[in-house]
């Protein structure tokens, strides 16, 4: 449909999972996508696989905690295309750990990646969007913020921060025609899920959903497409659960 024809998008955490799904769909919809990930091999392989799609793809090995590295991605996009239209703040980690055993360093790592990384990337692209007088930012939070889950205190705190960040930034940037929205995925079937959840745990979460099927990266990607493109032009400051009807609010 070319809903994003010639739009320039940055997608973080795009080497696998949700980010990879977003990058693929955006390329199919005609966008020029800059994929970033801390895993150099995976993000370059992913971008190479996307080249035949309608849009274009470029890969950058970059850690969202490293402001200079992320700025290099932003500058590359602006140098090549003269603008940045879309930012998908997807990069994140979700290790399980009992709160009582959590160290300050472990807490800080989760906040730095999941929340401060979102801050870094948004602050780097916003000046360009303000100059253009338009832009769309989509932040990825988690439905766990609305339910609370044990052994995820550091993660849920960071993802709650992402929702608050989204709401405040949307208020601040609306006058510049920049939209800021958020998606809170449920249990998404990704490669990384297998490292943190057993088959039994996944089945238990599936039982909590109204839709009795796994949520896939493409489900999140389609919502990103809606929020970042023309179909979502009237939305800002919103958080949309994509969780198969687990949580309703």
C-alpha positions as CSV (number, residue, x, y, z in Angstrom):
1,X,0.0,0.0,0.0
2,X,3.1,2.3,0.3
3,X,1.6,3.9,3.4
4,X,5.2,5.1,4.3
5,X,6.5,5.8,0.8
6,X,9.8,7.7,1.1
7,X,9.4,8.2,4.8
8,X,12.7,7.9,6.8
9,X,12.5,5.7,9.9
10,X,14.8,4.7,12.6
11,X,14.0,1.4,14.4
12,X,16.0,0.4,17.5
13,X,16.5,-3.2,18.6
14,X,15.8,-4.2,15.0
15,X,18.1,-7.2,14.8
16,X,15.4,-9.7,15.9
17,X,11.9,-10.0,17.4
18,X,9.5,-7.0,17.4
19,X,12.1,-4.6,15.9
20,X,12.8,-6.8,13.0
21,X,9.1,-7.2,12.3
22,X,8.6,-3.5,12.3
23,X,11.6,-2.9,10.0
24,X,10.4,-5.5,7.5
25,X,6.8,-4.1,7.4
26,X,8.1,-0.5,7.1
27,X,10.3,-1.4,4.1
28,X,7.4,-3.2,2.5
29,X,5.4,0.1,2.9
30,X,8.0,2.1,1.1
31,X,10.1,3.6,4.0
32,X,13.8,4.1,4.1
33,X,14.6,2.2,7.3
34,X,17.7,2.6,9.5
35,X,17.9,-0.5,11.7
36,X,20.0,-0.4,14.8
37,X,20.9,-3.1,17.3
38,X,23.7,-3.8,19.8
39,X,24.2,-7.2,17.9
40,X,26.1,-6.2,14.8
41,X,25.8,-9.6,13.1
42,X,22.1,-9.9,13.5
43,X,21.2,-6.3,12.4
44,X,23.4,-6.4,9.3
45,X,21.9,-9.8,8.3
46,X,18.4,-8.5,8.9
47,X,19.0,-5.4,6.8
48,X,20.5,-7.4,4.0
49,X,17.5,-9.6,3.9
50,X,15.2,-6.6,3.6
51,X,16.9,-5.0,0.6
52,X,14.5,-6.5,-2.0
53,X,11.5,-4.9,-0.4
54,X,9.8,-1.7,-1.7
55,X,11.8,0.6,0.6
56,X,15.5,0.5,1.6
57,X,17.3,-0.7,4.7
58,X,20.6,0.2,6.3
59,X,22.1,-1.4,9.4
60,X,24.0,0.2,12.3
61,X,25.5,-1.6,15.2
62,X,24.7,0.8,18.1
63,X,23.8,0.6,21.8
64,X,21.0,2.9,22.8
65,X,22.9,3.7,25.9
66,X,25.7,5.2,23.8
67,X,24.4,8.7,22.7
68,X,27.3,9.2,20.3
69,X,26.6,5.9,18.5
70,X,22.9,6.7,18.2
71,X,23.7,10.3,17.0
72,X,25.8,8.7,14.2
73,X,22.7,6.9,13.0
74,X,20.6,10.0,13.1
75,X,23.3,12.0,11.2
76,X,23.6,9.3,8.6
77,X,19.8,9.4,8.0
78,X,19.8,13.2,7.8
79,X,22.8,13.2,5.5
80,X,21.3,10.7,3.1
81,X,17.7,11.8,3.0
82,X,17.6,15.2,4.7
83,X,15.0,14.3,7.3
84,X,13.8,11.8,9.9
85,X,10.0,11.1,9.9
86,X,9.6,8.2,12.3
87,X,11.4,6.9,15.4
88,X,10.4,3.5,16.8
89,X,12.0,3.2,20.3
90,X,11.9,-0.6,20.6
91,X,15.3,-1.6,22.1
92,X,14.9,-3.2,25.5
93,X,15.8,-6.1,27.7
94,X,13.6,-8.1,30.1
95,X,15.6,-10.4,32.4
96,X,13.8,-12.2,35.3
97,X,15.1,-11.8,38.8
98,X,13.8,-11.7,42.3
99,X,13.7,-8.2,43.7
100,X,15.6,-9.1,46.9
101,X,18.5,-10.4,44.9
102,X,18.7,-7.4,42.5
103,X,21.8,-5.3,42.7
104,X,21.9,-1.6,42.1
105,X,24.0,-2.2,39.0
106,X,21.4,-4.6,37.5
107,X,18.7,-2.1,38.3
108,X,20.6,0.7,36.6
109,X,21.3,-1.4,33.5
110,X,17.6,-2.0,32.8
111,X,16.7,1.7,33.4
112,X,19.6,2.8,31.1
113,X,18.6,0.5,28.2
114,X,14.8,0.6,28.4
115,X,14.2,4.1,29.6
116,X,17.3,6.3,29.1
117,X,17.8,4.7,25.7
118,X,14.3,6.0,24.8
119,X,15.3,9.4,26.0
120,X,18.5,9.5,24.1
121,X,16.9,8.5,20.8
122,X,14.0,10.9,21.1
123,X,16.1,13.9,22.0
124,X,18.4,13.2,19.0
125,X,15.6,13.1,16.5
126,X,13.2,15.7,17.8
127,X,15.2,18.8,16.6
128,X,15.0,17.4,13.1
129,X,11.3,16.8,13.4
130,X,10.7,20.3,14.8
131,X,12.5,21.7,11.8
132,X,10.3,19.7,9.5
133,X,7.2,20.6,11.5
134,X,6.1,17.0,11.6
135,X,7.2,13.6,12.9
136,X,6.0,10.5,14.7
137,X,7.6,8.7,17.6
138,X,6.3,5.3,18.8
139,X,7.7,4.0,22.1
140,X,7.4,0.3,23.1
141,X,6.4,-0.3,26.7
142,X,4.8,-3.5,28.1
143,X,1.4,-4.7,29.2
144,X,3.2,-5.9,32.4
145,X,3.0,-2.3,33.6
146,X,-0.7,-2.6,34.0
147,X,-0.7,-5.9,35.8
148,X,2.6,-6.1,37.7
149,X,4.5,-9.4,37.6
150,X,6.9,-10.9,40.1
151,X,10.6,-11.0,39.3
152,X,10.3,-8.1,36.8
153,X,10.4,-5.1,39.2
154,X,13.3,-3.4,37.4
155,X,11.7,-4.0,33.9
156,X,8.2,-2.9,34.8
157,X,9.5,0.2,36.5
158,X,11.4,1.1,33.3
159,X,8.4,0.4,31.1
160,X,6.1,2.4,33.3
161,X,8.6,5.3,32.8
162,X,8.2,4.9,29.0
163,X,4.5,5.4,29.3
164,X,4.9,8.5,31.4
165,X,7.6,9.8,29.0
166,X,5.3,9.3,26.1
167,X,2.4,11.3,27.7
168,X,4.6,14.2,28.7
169,X,6.5,14.4,25.4
170,X,3.2,14.3,23.4
171,X,2.0,17.3,25.4
172,X,5.2,19.2,24.7
173,X,5.6,18.4,21.0
174,X,2.1,18.6,19.8
175,X,2.5,22.3,18.9
176,X,5.2,21.2,16.5
177,X,3.0,18.6,14.8
178,X,5.0,15.8,16.3
179,X,3.0,12.8,17.5
180,X,4.2,10.6,20.3
181,X,2.4,7.3,21.1
182,X,3.1,4.1,22.9
183,X,2.5,0.4,22.4
184,X,2.3,-2.1,25.3
185,X,2.7,-5.6,23.9
186,X,1.6,-8.7,25.8
187,X,3.4,-12.0,25.5
188,X,5.0,-11.9,22.0
189,X,6.4,-15.0,20.3
190,X,10.0,-14.0,19.6
191,X,13.4,-15.7,19.6
192,X,14.3,-14.0,22.9
193,X,11.2,-15.3,24.7
194,X,12.6,-18.8,24.9
195,X,15.5,-17.6,27.0
196,X,13.3,-16.2,29.8
197,X,10.1,-18.2,29.8
198,X,9.3,-21.9,29.9
199,X,6.6,-23.5,27.7
200,X,4.4,-23.9,30.7
201,X,4.7,-20.2,31.6
202,X,3.9,-19.2,28.0
203,X,0.8,-21.5,28.0
204,X,-0.4,-19.9,31.3
205,X,-0.1,-16.4,29.8
206,X,-2.0,-17.6,26.7
207,X,-4.9,-18.7,28.9
208,X,-5.2,-15.1,30.2
209,X,-5.8,-13.7,26.7
210,X,-9.2,-13.3,25.1
211,X,-7.7,-14.3,21.7
212,X,-6.3,-17.8,22.1
213,X,-3.4,-17.4,19.8
214,X,0.1,-16.2,20.1
215,X,0.8,-12.5,19.5
216,X,3.5,-12.2,16.8
217,X,5.9,-9.4,15.9
218,X,3.8,-8.6,12.9
219,X,0.9,-7.7,15.3
220,X,3.1,-5.1,16.9
221,X,4.5,-3.9,13.6
222,X,1.0,-3.3,12.2
223,X,0.2,-1.1,15.1
224,X,3.4,0.8,14.7
225,X,2.5,1.3,11.1
226,X,-0.9,2.7,12.1
227,X,0.6,5.0,14.7
228,X,3.5,6.2,12.6
229,X,1.6,6.7,9.3
230,X,-1.3,8.7,8.0
231,X,-4.0,6.5,9.4
232,X,-3.0,7.5,12.9
233,X,-2.7,11.2,12.3
234,X,-5.2,12.2,15.0
235,X,-3.6,10.2,17.8
236,X,-0.9,11.4,20.2
237,X,-0.1,10.6,23.9
238,X,-1.9,7.2,23.7
239,X,-0.9,3.8,24.9
240,X,-2.3,0.9,22.9
241,X,-2.3,-2.7,24.4
242,X,-1.5,-5.3,21.7
243,X,-1.9,-8.4,23.9
244,X,-4.7,-10.5,22.5
245,X,-7.2,-9.0,25.0
246,X,-5.3,-9.8,28.2
247,X,-5.7,-6.3,29.8
248,X,-8.5,-3.9,28.9
249,X,-8.4,-0.3,29.9
